[in-house]
């Protein structure tokens, strides 16, 4: 049996009152199974429908009753058939009884697992709970639900109830809904049932957890306040980024019908001598080296281990401070949660007392953390109290990593006061901008927040999983248009735009909008090493500035030999004509070529690298990534033609790359292409 294997039963209401949301239920349930096919391919899934015209379940045959409940798919390992069944749910004709569906589902799980209590058993109920539940033969409905809940606990079953409550129809009976809510709350209190109410299709996508991740401890040990005061704690990750599944390369050389073929692609690397390109250097003759000026300093593995920082495992208190001294935007990485060691009464009381005292005094704690033995780095973070409002959930702490001095990024932006008065906004414009910002608040005062983080899925991931399922059936399928539900996340809300049309029009009237012409691409192959004085004088330097990066009073007109980087930055910052940007980039490229060509044993390489870094930064700011990328490619080709391989290796060792799309939207280079542009070794070709 696979580790963490789960058996899931989907209990879906397909009655008349659910017809309007059935398409969204089909999408979210099929998405759940699609993710299981990727991450949990040994999980088992079954489907039960209630509110159907027909009846098809074992309990009806054995004991009678349980009408209008159909077992659409028996419990089995996830496959494509289940996905297809969920994408074509039938529309029922009668009101659904969710209690009958729960009992049928429990009976299926008990029969499937037998007397054993092993395995993860989960029920997922999706309904609007607007239809009445049949009267109990013995006792009240509440008594019946309590009995069912106790049996659910005995057999180790968990359930999550997702209640769709959007715009209610006129036929909805509030008395029936209130009664059903009370019954569902009994499940929530008596068992580990997750009860959620959703208002729209977007929330439905976020409410149904399509991928369960088993929490693992990051740290188990003592939270040390002093040598004499320690509390036993366990640390878990509370949040983590959901990433794309790992994509692997597969070979199509193996026969299509060969089931034993792995089709995996293995890449081997060979390191060859720089003196003799036909000689392969074995692993025992290789050693890592680090650049130190023009030379390479070899560092053996033994020496590297000797100089490594090896802190001892532990979590220690450095001190307390007011919560106002720790700024929210300084939080780094993921959030961790500190809990007392389960079953340790003293630790639970100590954590609770400390958390409540810190909450009352508005204090946070600063910790020094080394999660595991042999960890190469030390983490400094802030511990924030989390006081629970439920009796069965103990108090705990949240932990956020704080930056060191080298990690802090203080971005400096030019002030409007440095610009002429004609460029500065007036009071009317400032007021219009402020009103527009307030209008588009997703959490307006007195209203429910739109796109709640806990119920809003990542639209990029959702679309990827759907396309992956489509490609599994049709390999040549094109990327379909984005789903209407996901559009509500990625595109502006039309209702919100209409409600605030007056504010938008007011903002538009307050500002004069001008089109910013797109600069034409220029060919950046170097034709001449020097620029004539006639070419330097060309261009109208009285034109109005097109972009604003900074403002300087230094009037630099050429890039000199002493301070080329400072001269380039001064030229590109001039705003009396856009032609200075063109001239600065062109002159810097010429300067870099001069430095590389005139270099003797690499003495000009560091200065050429500084100029390249400055040129790269300037092209990003001026939205000219193609100029830098074309120039760097041309420069590398030039070095190969002139046997200047050492400069290409120097650039690679210093991590200089092309400008990717993530740095500049106009770039045509992906992150992988930028990262792999300069490589030190080549893959072995069979």
Secondary structure, 3 states (H helix, E strand, C coil): CCCCCEEEEEEEECCHHHHHHHHHHHHHHHHHHHHHHHHCCCCEEEEEEECCCCCECHHHHHCCCCCCEEEEEEEEECCHHHHHHHCCCCCCCCCCCHHHHHHHHHHHHHHHHCCCCCCEEEEEEEECCCCCCCCCCCCCHHHHHHHHHHHHHHCCEEEEEEEECCCCCCCCCHHHHHHHHHHHHHHHHHCCEEEEEECCHHHHHHHCCCCCCCCCEEEEEEEEEECCEEEEEEEEECCCCCCCCCCCCECCCCCCCCCCCCCECCCCEECECCCCCCCECCHHHCCEEEEECCEEEEECHHHHHHHCCCCCCEEEEEEEEEHHHCCHHHCEEEEEEEEECCCCHHHHHHHHHHHHHHHHHCEEEEEEEECCCCCCCCEEEEEEEECCCCCCCCCEEEEEECCCHHHCCCCCCCCHHHCCHHHCCCHHHHHHHHHHHHHCCCCCCCCCCCCCHHHCCCHHHHHHHHHHHHHHHCCCCCCCCCCHHHHHHHCCCHHHHHHCHHHHHHHHHHCCCCCCCCCCCCCCCCCCCCCCHHHHCCCCCCCCCCCCCCCCCCCCCCCCCCCHHHHHHHHHCCCCCCHHHHHHHHHHHHHHHHHHHCCCCCCCHHHHHHHHHHHHHHHHHCCCHHHHHHHHHHHHHHHHHCCCHHHHHHHHHCCCCCCCCCCCCCCCCCHHHHHCCCCCCEECCC
